[in-house]
Amino acid sequence: MGFASNSPIFVPLRGTGEIPQRITAPNKNFFNQQRFPTEKTPGSYRILTLGGSTTYGRPYDDSTSFSGWLRALLSVIDKSKNWEVINAGGISYASYRIAKLMEELIRFQPDLFIIYTGHNEFLEERTYREIKQMSPLLRSTAALLQKTRTWTLMDNALKGIKPSSDPSK
């Protein structure tokens, strides 16, 4: 869900033989697939857009987002730069998670962050209250365990157990 700092949004693209690239991590289902050079090339102007589903482009995807339009229009308006617009909008992301994302994304040398947020503050509190109240150590440990097959098997088994509706049992 994006609460653990040990699970980055963009990971190295392996085995391409090209210049080092970053792609959206496969486990980041609430983000658009993005691809960009790890190191900003000379003459590039890198913009990172952050926010919730509006930034993402929901109900569609990046192609209908303001990030997608910005990417398309900037290259037409000003051909003197190589415009890189990277959409880091996550579905249902509230401002405190966007702040954590900025800490992660600053290493990709953005020239500009565009932040559009505020719509998900109430949703986060209602949906993720228990996760937010966990200690950071417990949250990080749970995030690591969730990557194991043992956790997946145990979780699936527990979800399959139905409580009895008979009060005498």
DARA-V454665 format. One record per residue. RES is the residue in one letter. SS is DSSP state (2 for helix, 1 for strand, 0 for the rest). PHI is phi as a letter, one per 30 degrees, with the letter a starting at -180 (* if undefined). D_CENTER is the distance of its C-alpha to the mean C-alpha in whole Angstrom. Layout:
BEGIN
RES	SS	PHI	D_CENTER
RES	SS	PHI	D_CENTER
END
This chain:
BEGIN
M	0	*	8
G	0	j	7
F	0	c	10
A	0	c	11
S	0	d	11
N	0	d	13
S	0	b	10
P	0	d	8
I	0	d	5
F	1	c	8
V	1	b	11
P	1	d	15
L	0	d	16
R	0	c	19
G	0	i	23
T	0	c	23
G	0	i	26
E	0	d	24
I	0	d	23
P	0	e	20
Q	1	b	17
R	1	c	13
I	1	b	11
T	1	d	8
A	0	e	8
P	0	e	10
N	0	d	9
K	0	c	6
N	0	d	8
F	0	c	6
F	1	b	5
N	0	d	8
Q	0	d	10
Q	0	b	10
R	1	b	13
F	1	a	15
P	1	d	18
T	0	e	17
E	0	c	20
K	0	d	20
T	0	d	23
P	0	e	26
G	0	i	27
S	1	c	23
Y	1	b	21
R	1	c	18
I	1	c	16
L	1	c	12
T	1	c	11
L	1	b	9
G	1	l	10
G	0	c	10
S	2	d	11
T	2	d	13
T	2	d	11
Y	2	e	10
G	0	j	13
R	0	d	14
P	0	c	16
Y	0	c	16
D	0	a	13
D	2	e	13
S	2	d	17
T	2	c	18
S	0	d	15
F	2	d	17
S	2	d	15
G	2	d	16
W	2	d	20
L	2	d	19
R	2	e	19
A	2	d	22
L	2	d	24
L	2	d	24
S	2	d	25
V	2	d	28
I	2	d	29
D	0	b	29
K	0	d	29
S	0	d	30
K	0	b	27
N	1	c	24
W	1	d	21
E	1	c	18
V	1	c	15
I	1	c	11
N	1	d	9
A	1	c	6
G	1	d	7
G	1	c	5
I	0	d	8
S	0	i	10
Y	0	d	8
A	0	c	12
S	2	d	13
Y	2	d	13
R	2	d	9
I	2	d	9
A	2	d	12
K	2	d	11
L	2	d	8
M	2	d	11
E	2	d	13
E	2	d	11
L	2	d	11
I	2	d	14
R	2	d	15
F	2	c	15
Q	0	h	18
P	0	d	16
D	0	d	19
L	1	a	18
F	1	c	15
I	1	c	15
I	1	c	14
Y	1	b	14
T	0	b	14
G	0	k	17
H	0	d	16
N	0	c	15
E	2	e	17
F	2	d	19
L	2	d	17
E	2	e	15
E	2	d	18
R	2	d	20
T	2	d	17
Y	2	c	16
R	2	e	19
E	2	d	20
I	2	d	17
K	2	d	17
Q	2	d	21
M	0	d	20
S	0	d	21
P	2	e	19
L	2	d	21
L	2	d	21
R	2	d	17
S	2	d	17
T	2	d	20
A	2	d	18
A	2	d	15
L	2	d	17
L	2	d	20
Q	0	d	17
K	0	d	17
T	0	c	21
R	2	d	23
T	2	d	25
W	2	d	23
T	2	d	22
L	2	d	26
M	2	d	26
D	2	d	24
N	2	d	25
A	2	d	28
L	2	d	28
K	2	d	26
G	2	d	29
I	0	d	32
K	0	c	33
P	0	d	35
S	0	d	38
S	0	d	40
D	0	d	43
P	0	d	44
S	0	d	46
K	0	c	44
END
